[in-house]
Amino acid sequence: MSESGAARIRVNIDRLALEVDAGTTVAAALVLAGASGGARLSVLACQTLCRDGQIVNTQKANTR
């Protein structure tokens, strides 16, 4: 649990492991990871909640 009392979940953004509060959006996790989803996302990152164990690869990561 975080200081706010929210459960924590693990996500992976462009190979960077993060722990975020349950209820965090993918867009917020991208910001925390210092990543960017680019102008066009395949899902609506601002409306999609992170799931425990979720792996997110941005277009930037796919070009490496």
N, CA, C and O atoms as a CHARMM CRD file, in Angstrom:
* protein
*
  256
    1    1 MET  N      0.82900  -1.18000   0.00000 PROA 1      0.00000
    2    1 MET  CA     0.00000   0.00000   0.00000 PROA 1      0.00000
    3    1 MET  C      0.87800   1.24900   0.00000 PROA 1      0.00000
    4    1 MET  O      1.94400   1.28100   0.61500 PROA 1      0.00000
    5    2 SER  N      0.41100   2.26300  -0.69500 PROA 2      0.00000
    6    2 SER  CA     1.13500   3.53300  -0.73900 PROA 2      0.00000
    7    2 SER  C      0.74100   4.38200   0.46800 PROA 2      0.00000
    8    2 SER  O     -0.10500   3.98900   1.27100 PROA 2      0.00000
    9    3 GLU  N      1.36000   5.53400   0.57800 PROA 3      0.00000
   10    3 GLU  CA     1.02700   6.45400   1.66900 PROA 3      0.00000
   11    3 GLU  C     -0.44600   6.85500   1.62100 PROA 3      0.00000
   12    3 GLU  O     -1.05400   7.12900   2.65500 PROA 3      0.00000
   13    4 SER  N     -1.01800   6.88900   0.41300 PROA 4      0.00000
   14    4 SER  CA    -2.42900   7.26200   0.27000 PROA 4      0.00000
   15    4 SER  C     -3.36200   6.11300   0.62900 PROA 4      0.00000
   16    4 SER  O     -4.57900   6.29200   0.67800 PROA 4      0.00000
   17    5 GLY  N     -2.79600   4.93000   0.88000 PROA 5      0.00000
   18    5 GLY  CA    -3.61200   3.77200   1.22100 PROA 5      0.00000
   19    5 GLY  C     -4.02700   2.95400   0.01200 PROA 5      0.00000
   20    5 GLY  O     -4.68300   1.92300   0.15800 PROA 5      0.00000
   21    6 ALA  N     -3.65400   3.40100  -1.17900 PROA 6      0.00000
   22    6 ALA  CA    -4.00800   2.67100  -2.39400 PROA 6      0.00000
   23    6 ALA  C     -3.08000   1.47900  -2.57700 PROA 6      0.00000
   24    6 ALA  O     -1.89600   1.54400  -2.24700 PROA 6      0.00000
   25    7 ALA  N     -3.62600   0.39300  -3.10500 PROA 7      0.00000
   26    7 ALA  CA    -2.80700  -0.77900  -3.42000 PROA 7      0.00000
   27    7 ALA  C     -1.82800  -0.40400  -4.52800 PROA 7      0.00000
   28    7 ALA  O     -2.12400   0.46000  -5.35300 PROA 7      0.00000
   29    8 ARG  N     -0.69100  -1.03400  -4.54800 PROA 8      0.00000
   30    8 ARG  CA     0.32700  -0.78200  -5.57500 PROA 8      0.00000
   31    8 ARG  C      0.32000  -1.93700  -6.56800 PROA 8      0.00000
   32    8 ARG  O      0.10800  -3.09100  -6.19300 PROA 8      0.00000
   33    9 ILE  N      0.55300  -1.61600  -7.83700 PROA 9      0.00000
   34    9 ILE  CA     0.65900  -2.63000  -8.88000 PROA 9      0.00000
   35    9 ILE  C      1.95300  -2.40700  -9.65100 PROA 9      0.00000
   36    9 ILE  O      2.52300  -1.31600  -9.62900 PROA 9      0.00000
   37   10 ARG  N      2.40800  -3.45000 -10.32900 PROA 10     0.00000
   38   10 ARG  CA     3.64900  -3.36300 -11.10500 PROA 10     0.00000
   39   10 ARG  C      3.32500  -3.29900 -12.59000 PROA 10     0.00000
   40   10 ARG  O      2.51100  -4.06800 -13.10200 PROA 10     0.00000
   41   11 VAL  N      3.98100  -2.36400 -13.26900 PROA 11     0.00000
   42   11 VAL  CA     3.86200  -2.23900 -14.71700 PROA 11     0.00000
   43   11 VAL  C      5.25800  -2.08100 -15.30100 PROA 11     0.00000
   44   11 VAL  O      6.20500  -1.74200 -14.59200 PROA 11     0.00000
   45   12 ASN  N      5.37400  -2.32600 -16.58400 PROA 12     0.00000
   46   12 ASN  CA     6.65400  -2.20400 -17.27100 PROA 12     0.00000
   47   12 ASN  C      6.44300  -1.30000 -18.48000 PROA 12     0.00000
   48   12 ASN  O      5.68300  -1.63100 -19.39000 PROA 12     0.00000
   49   13 ILE  N      7.12200  -0.15300 -18.48000 PROA 13     0.00000
   50   13 ILE  CA     7.02000   0.81400 -19.58100 PROA 13     0.00000
   51   13 ILE  C      8.36500   0.85400 -20.29200 PROA 13     0.00000
   52   13 ILE  O      9.37000   1.24100 -19.69700 PROA 13     0.00000
   53   14 ASP  N      8.39000   0.45900 -21.55600 PROA 14     0.00000
   54   14 ASP  CA     9.63700   0.46900 -22.33500 PROA 14     0.00000
   55   14 ASP  C     10.79500  -0.16800 -21.55600 PROA 14     0.00000
   56   14 ASP  O     11.88700   0.39200 -21.47100 PROA 14     0.00000
   57   15 ARG  N     10.53400  -1.33000 -21.00200 PROA 15     0.00000
   58   15 ARG  CA    11.52000  -2.13100 -20.25200 PROA 15     0.00000
   59   15 ARG  C     11.89600  -1.53300 -18.89800 PROA 15     0.00000
   60   15 ARG  O     12.83700  -2.01100 -18.26400 PROA 15     0.00000
   61   16 LEU  N     11.18700  -0.49900 -18.43800 PROA 16     0.00000
   62   16 LEU  CA    11.42800   0.09300 -17.12800 PROA 16     0.00000
   63   16 LEU  C     10.32700  -0.37100 -16.17600 PROA 16     0.00000
   64   16 LEU  O      9.15000  -0.08100 -16.38800 PROA 16     0.00000
   65   17 ALA  N     10.71800  -1.09200 -15.12700 PROA 17     0.00000
   66   17 ALA  CA     9.75400  -1.58700 -14.15000 PROA 17     0.00000
   67   17 ALA  C      9.35700  -0.45300 -13.21000 PROA 17     0.00000
   68   17 ALA  O     10.21100   0.24700 -12.66500 PROA 17     0.00000
   69   18 LEU  N      8.04900  -0.28200 -13.02900 PROA 18     0.00000
   70   18 LEU  CA     7.51000   0.75000 -12.13700 PROA 18     0.00000
   71   18 LEU  C      6.48500   0.13600 -11.20800 PROA 18     0.00000
   72   18 LEU  O      5.87200  -0.88200 -11.52800 PROA 18     0.00000
   73   19 GLU  N      6.30400   0.75500 -10.06500 PROA 19     0.00000
   74   19 GLU  CA     5.20600   0.42800  -9.18300 PROA 19     0.00000
   75   19 GLU  C      4.34300   1.67400  -9.08400 PROA 19     0.00000
   76   19 GLU  O      4.83800   2.75300  -8.75900 PROA 19     0.00000
   77   20 VAL  N      3.05700   1.52700  -9.36300 PROA 20     0.00000
   78   20 VAL  CA     2.13500   2.66000  -9.33900 PROA 20     0.00000
   79   20 VAL  C      0.91700   2.30100  -8.50100 PROA 20     0.00000
   80   20 VAL  O      0.65600   1.12500  -8.24700 PROA 20     0.00000
   81   21 ASP  N      0.17700   3.31000  -8.07400 PROA 21     0.00000
   82   21 ASP  CA    -1.06500   3.06700  -7.34500 PROA 21     0.00000
   83   21 ASP  C     -2.07600   2.41100  -8.27100 PROA 21     0.00000
   84   21 ASP  O     -2.15200   2.74600  -9.45400 PROA 21     0.00000
   85   22 ALA  N     -2.85300   1.47700  -7.73400 PROA 22     0.00000
   86   22 ALA  CA    -3.97700   0.92600  -8.48900 PROA 22     0.00000
   87   22 ALA  C     -4.87000   2.10000  -8.86800 PROA 22     0.00000
   88   22 ALA  O     -5.08300   3.00300  -8.05900 PROA 22     0.00000
   89   23 GLY  N     -5.38600   2.09500 -10.07600 PROA 23     0.00000
   90   23 GLY  CA    -6.21200   3.19800 -10.55900 PROA 23     0.00000
   91   23 GLY  C     -5.43800   4.22700 -11.36500 PROA 23     0.00000
   92   23 GLY  O     -6.02000   5.18400 -11.87600 PROA 23     0.00000
   93   24 THR  N     -4.11500   4.03500 -11.48400 PROA 24     0.00000
   94   24 THR  CA    -3.28200   4.93200 -12.29200 PROA 24     0.00000
   95   24 THR  C     -3.54500   4.65900 -13.77000 PROA 24     0.00000
   96   24 THR  O     -3.63900   3.50200 -14.18100 PROA 24     0.00000
   97   25 THR  N     -3.66300   5.70900 -14.56200 PROA 25     0.00000
   98   25 THR  CA    -3.85800   5.51400 -16.00000 PROA 25     0.00000
   99   25 THR  C     -2.52800   5.20800 -16.67500 PROA 25     0.00000
  100   25 THR  O     -1.46000   5.50500 -16.14100 PROA 25     0.00000
  101   26 VAL  N     -2.61500   4.61400 -17.84900 PROA 26     0.00000
  102   26 VAL  CA    -1.40900   4.34700 -18.63700 PROA 26     0.00000
  103   26 VAL  C     -0.70900   5.66900 -18.94900 PROA 26     0.00000
  104   26 VAL  O      0.52000   5.72900 -18.92100 PROA 26     0.00000
  105   27 ALA  N     -1.46200   6.72300 -19.24300 PROA 27     0.00000
  106   27 ALA  CA    -0.85300   8.02300 -19.53800 PROA 27     0.00000
  107   27 ALA  C     -0.03000   8.52500 -18.35600 PROA 27     0.00000
  108   27 ALA  O      1.07700   9.02800 -18.54500 PROA 27     0.00000
  109   28 ALA  N     -0.55500   8.39500 -17.14500 PROA 28     0.00000
  110   28 ALA  CA     0.18100   8.83300 -15.95900 PROA 28     0.00000
  111   28 ALA  C      1.43400   7.98400 -15.76100 PROA 28     0.00000
  112   28 ALA  O      2.48200   8.50900 -15.38600 PROA 28     0.00000
  113   29 ALA  N      1.33800   6.68800 -16.00700 PROA 29     0.00000
  114   29 ALA  CA     2.50400   5.80800 -15.88600 PROA 29     0.00000
  115   29 ALA  C      3.56700   6.17400 -16.92200 PROA 29     0.00000
  116   29 ALA  O      4.76100   6.11300 -16.63100 PROA 29     0.00000
  117   30 LEU  N      3.14000   6.55500 -18.12900 PROA 30     0.00000
  118   30 LEU  CA     4.08600   6.99600 -19.15500 PROA 30     0.00000
  119   30 LEU  C      4.85900   8.21800 -18.67700 PROA 30     0.00000
  120   30 LEU  O      6.07200   8.30300 -18.87100 PROA 30     0.00000
  121   31 VAL  N      4.16500   9.15900 -18.05700 PROA 31     0.00000
  122   31 VAL  CA     4.81700  10.36300 -17.53900 PROA 31     0.00000
  123   31 VAL  C      5.80600   9.98300 -16.44200 PROA 31     0.00000
  124   31 VAL  O      6.93700  10.46800 -16.43400 PROA 31     0.00000
  125   32 LEU  N      5.39100   9.12000 -15.51700 PROA 32     0.00000
  126   32 LEU  CA     6.28000   8.68500 -14.43400 PROA 32     0.00000
  127   32 LEU  C      7.52700   7.99800 -14.97300 PROA 32     0.00000
  128   32 LEU  O      8.60200   8.10000 -14.38100 PROA 32     0.00000
  129   33 ALA  N      7.38500   7.29500 -16.09800 PROA 33     0.00000
  130   33 ALA  CA     8.51100   6.57600 -16.69600 PROA 33     0.00000
  131   33 ALA  C      9.36900   7.49100 -17.57100 PROA 33     0.00000
  132   33 ALA  O     10.43600   7.08900 -18.03300 PROA 33     0.00000
  133   34 GLY  N      8.90100   8.72300 -17.79800 PROA 34     0.00000
  134   34 GLY  CA     9.63900   9.62200 -18.67600 PROA 34     0.00000
  135   34 GLY  C      9.48400   9.24200 -20.13500 PROA 34     0.00000
  136   34 GLY  O     10.30800   9.61100 -20.97200 PROA 34     0.00000
  137   35 ALA  N      8.43200   8.50700 -20.43600 PROA 35     0.00000
  138   35 ALA  CA     8.18200   8.03800 -21.80800 PROA 35     0.00000
  139   35 ALA  C      7.08400   8.88700 -22.43800 PROA 35     0.00000
  140   35 ALA  O      6.41900   9.67500 -21.76500 PROA 35     0.00000
  141   36 SER  N      6.91300   8.70800 -23.72200 PROA 36     0.00000
  142   36 SER  CA     5.86200   9.40200 -24.44500 PROA 36     0.00000
  143   36 SER  C      5.19800   8.41500 -25.37600 PROA 36     0.00000
  144   36 SER  O      5.86300   7.61500 -26.03500 PROA 36     0.00000
  145   37 GLY  N      3.88300   8.47800 -25.42400 PROA 37     0.00000
  146   37 GLY  CA     3.16000   7.58200 -26.31200 PROA 37     0.00000
  147   37 GLY  C      3.09300   8.08500 -27.73400 PROA 37     0.00000
  148   37 GLY  O      2.57100   7.38900 -28.60500 PROA 37     0.00000
  149   38 GLY  N      3.60400   9.27000 -27.99500 PROA 38     0.00000
  150   38 GLY  CA     3.53300   9.83000 -29.33900 PROA 38     0.00000
  151   38 GLY  C      2.18300  10.46300 -29.59200 PROA 38     0.00000
  152   38 GLY  O      1.32200  10.48800 -28.71200 PROA 38     0.00000
  153   39 ALA  N      2.00100  10.97000 -30.78900 PROA 39     0.00000
  154   39 ALA  CA     0.77000  11.67800 -31.12200 PROA 39     0.00000
  155   39 ALA  C     -0.41400  10.73600 -31.24800 PROA 39     0.00000
  156   39 ALA  O     -1.54200  11.11900 -30.93800 PROA 39     0.00000
  157   40 ARG  N     -0.18000   9.52600 -31.69400 PROA 40     0.00000
  158   40 ARG  CA    -1.27500   8.57100 -31.91800 PROA 40     0.00000
  159   40 ARG  C     -1.01500   7.31900 -31.10300 PROA 40     0.00000
  160   40 ARG  O      0.01600   6.67000 -31.27800 PROA 40     0.00000
  161   41 LEU  N     -1.92900   6.97300 -30.21900 PROA 41     0.00000
  162   41 LEU  CA    -1.80100   5.76500 -29.41100 PROA 41     0.00000
  163   41 LEU  C     -2.76300   4.70600 -29.92100 PROA 41     0.00000
  164   41 LEU  O     -3.83800   5.02400 -30.43000 PROA 41     0.00000
  165   42 SER  N     -2.36700   3.43500 -29.78000 PROA 42     0.00000
  166   42 SER  CA    -3.27700   2.39000 -30.21100 PROA 42     0.00000
  167   42 SER  C     -4.43200   2.21800 -29.23500 PROA 42     0.00000
  168   42 SER  O     -5.48900   1.70400 -29.60200 PROA 42     0.00000
  169   43 VAL  N     -4.23500   2.64100 -28.01000 PROA 43     0.00000
  170   43 VAL  CA    -5.32300   2.66400 -27.01300 PROA 43     0.00000
  171   43 VAL  C     -5.36400   4.06000 -26.42900 PROA 43     0.00000
  172   43 VAL  O     -4.40200   4.81900 -26.54400 PROA 43     0.00000
  173   44 LEU  N     -6.45600   4.39200 -25.81600 PROA 44     0.00000
  174   44 LEU  CA    -6.57800   5.70300 -25.19000 PROA 44     0.00000
  175   44 LEU  C     -5.90700   5.65000 -23.82700 PROA 44     0.00000
  176   44 LEU  O     -6.52300   5.25500 -22.83700 PROA 44     0.00000
  177   45 ALA  N     -4.66000   6.04300 -23.78300 PROA 45     0.00000
  178   45 ALA  CA    -3.84900   5.92200 -22.57000 PROA 45     0.00000
  179   45 ALA  C     -4.43100   6.71900 -21.40900 PROA 45     0.00000
  180   45 ALA  O     -4.26500   6.33500 -20.25200 PROA 45     0.00000
  181   46 CYS  N     -5.10300   7.81200 -21.70300 PROA 46     0.00000
  182   46 CYS  CA    -5.65800   8.63500 -20.63100 PROA 46     0.00000
  183   46 CYS  C     -6.93700   8.03200 -20.06000 PROA 46     0.00000
  184   46 CYS  O     -7.42000   8.47800 -19.01900 PROA 46     0.00000
  185   47 GLN  N     -7.49100   7.02100 -20.73300 PROA 47     0.00000
  186   47 GLN  CA    -8.72600   6.38300 -20.26900 PROA 47     0.00000
  187   47 GLN  C     -8.51800   4.92200 -19.89000 PROA 47     0.00000
  188   47 GLN  O     -9.46200   4.24800 -19.47800 PROA 47     0.00000
  189   48 THR  N     -7.28900   4.42900 -20.02500 PROA 48     0.00000
  190   48 THR  CA    -7.00300   3.02700 -19.74400 PROA 48     0.00000
  191   48 THR  C     -6.24300   2.91400 -18.43100 PROA 48     0.00000
  192   48 THR  O     -5.18600   3.52400 -18.26400 PROA 48     0.00000
  193   49 LEU  N     -6.78100   2.13300 -17.49800 PROA 49     0.00000
  194   49 LEU  CA    -6.11200   1.92700 -16.22700 PROA 49     0.00000
  195   49 LEU  C     -5.03300   0.85700 -16.36000 PROA 49     0.00000
  196   49 LEU  O     -5.19900  -0.12700 -17.08000 PROA 49     0.00000
  197   50 CYS  N     -3.93800   1.06800 -15.65900 PROA 50     0.00000
  198   50 CYS  CA    -2.86800   0.07000 -15.62600 PROA 50     0.00000
  199   50 CYS  C     -3.37700  -1.19400 -14.93700 PROA 50     0.00000
  200   50 CYS  O     -4.20200  -1.13500 -14.02500 PROA 50     0.00000
  201   51 ARG  N     -2.86800  -2.33300 -15.39200 PROA 51     0.00000
  202   51 ARG  CA    -3.16100  -3.61900 -14.76400 PROA 51     0.00000
  203   51 ARG  C     -1.86300  -4.19100 -14.22800 PROA 51     0.00000
  204   51 ARG  O     -0.79700  -3.96200 -14.80000 PROA 51     0.00000
  205   52 ASP  N     -1.94600  -4.92600 -13.14500 PROA 52     0.00000
  206   52 ASP  CA    -0.75300  -5.51800 -12.55800 PROA 52     0.00000
  207   52 ASP  C     -0.06900  -6.43000 -13.57600 PROA 52     0.00000
  208   52 ASP  O     -0.70800  -7.28900 -14.18200 PROA 52     0.00000
  209   53 GLY  N      1.22900  -6.23200 -13.75300 PROA 53     0.00000
  210   53 GLY  CA     2.00100  -7.03000 -14.69600 PROA 53     0.00000
  211   53 GLY  C      1.93700  -6.53400 -16.12700 PROA 53     0.00000
  212   53 GLY  O      2.52100  -7.14800 -17.02000 PROA 53     0.00000
  213   54 GLN  N      1.24100  -5.43700 -16.36000 PROA 54     0.00000
  214   54 GLN  CA     1.07700  -4.90900 -17.72500 PROA 54     0.00000
  215   54 GLN  C      2.41700  -4.47200 -18.31700 PROA 54     0.00000
  216   54 GLN  O      3.26400  -3.90600 -17.62600 PROA 54     0.00000
  217   55 ILE  N      2.59000  -4.74500 -19.60200 PROA 55     0.00000
  218   55 ILE  CA     3.77300  -4.31800 -20.34600 PROA 55     0.00000
  219   55 ILE  C      3.31500  -3.33000 -21.41100 PROA 55     0.00000
  220   55 ILE  O      2.43600  -3.63200 -22.21800 PROA 55     0.00000
  221   56 VAL  N      3.92200  -2.14400 -21.40300 PROA 56     0.00000
  222   56 VAL  CA     3.59400  -1.10100 -22.36900 PROA 56     0.00000
  223   56 VAL  C      4.85900  -0.76700 -23.15100 PROA 56     0.00000
  224   56 VAL  O      5.88500  -0.41900 -22.56700 PROA 56     0.00000
  225   57 ASN  N      4.78000  -0.87200 -24.45200 PROA 57     0.00000
  226   57 ASN  CA     5.88300  -0.49600 -25.32300 PROA 57     0.00000
  227   57 ASN  C      5.43500   0.67800 -26.17500 PROA 57     0.00000
  228   57 ASN  O      4.43000   0.59800 -26.88000 PROA 57     0.00000
  229   58 THR  N      6.19100   1.77300 -26.10600 PROA 58     0.00000
  230   58 THR  CA     5.86500   2.93400 -26.93000 PROA 58     0.00000
  231   58 THR  C      6.53200   2.77000 -28.28000 PROA 58     0.00000
  232   58 THR  O      7.38800   1.90400 -28.46300 PROA 58     0.00000
  233   59 GLN  N      6.13400   3.60900 -29.22100 PROA 59     0.00000
  234   59 GLN  CA     6.75800   3.56600 -30.54400 PROA 59     0.00000
  235   59 GLN  C      8.24100   3.85800 -30.45600 PROA 59     0.00000
  236   59 GLN  O      9.02800   3.29600 -31.21900 PROA 59     0.00000
  237   60 LYS  N      8.63500   4.72100 -29.54600 PROA 60     0.00000
  238   60 LYS  CA    10.04300   5.05400 -29.37300 PROA 60     0.00000
  239   60 LYS  C     10.83600   3.79700 -28.99200 PROA 60     0.00000
  240   60 LYS  O     11.93100   3.57500 -29.50800 PROA 60     0.00000
  241   61 ALA  N     10.29300   2.98800 -28.10400 PROA 61     0.00000
  242   61 ALA  CA    10.99000   1.77100 -27.68000 PROA 61     0.00000
  243   61 ALA  C     11.09000   0.77700 -28.82200 PROA 61     0.00000
  244   61 ALA  O     12.05900   0.02400 -28.91100 PROA 61     0.00000
  245   62 ASN  N     10.08800   0.77100 -29.69700 PROA 62     0.00000
  246   62 ASN  CA    10.08700  -0.17900 -30.80100 PROA 62     0.00000
  247   62 ASN  C     11.09900   0.17500 -31.90200 PROA 62     0.00000
  248   62 ASN  O     11.39100  -0.65400 -32.76400 PROA 62     0.00000
  249   63 THR  N     11.63000   1.39200 -31.87400 PROA 63     0.00000
  250   63 THR  CA    12.59800   1.80600 -32.90900 PROA 63     0.00000
  251   63 THR  C     14.02900   1.62900 -32.45700 PROA 63     0.00000
  252   63 THR  O     14.95300   1.91600 -33.21900 PROA 63     0.00000
  253   64 ARG  N     14.23600   1.16600 -31.24800 PROA 64     0.00000
  254   64 ARG  CA    15.60000   0.96200 -30.73600 PROA 64     0.00000
  255   64 ARG  C     16.18900  -0.30400 -31.25000 PROA 64     0.00000
  256   64 ARG  O     17.32900  -0.63300 -30.92100 PROA 64     0.00000
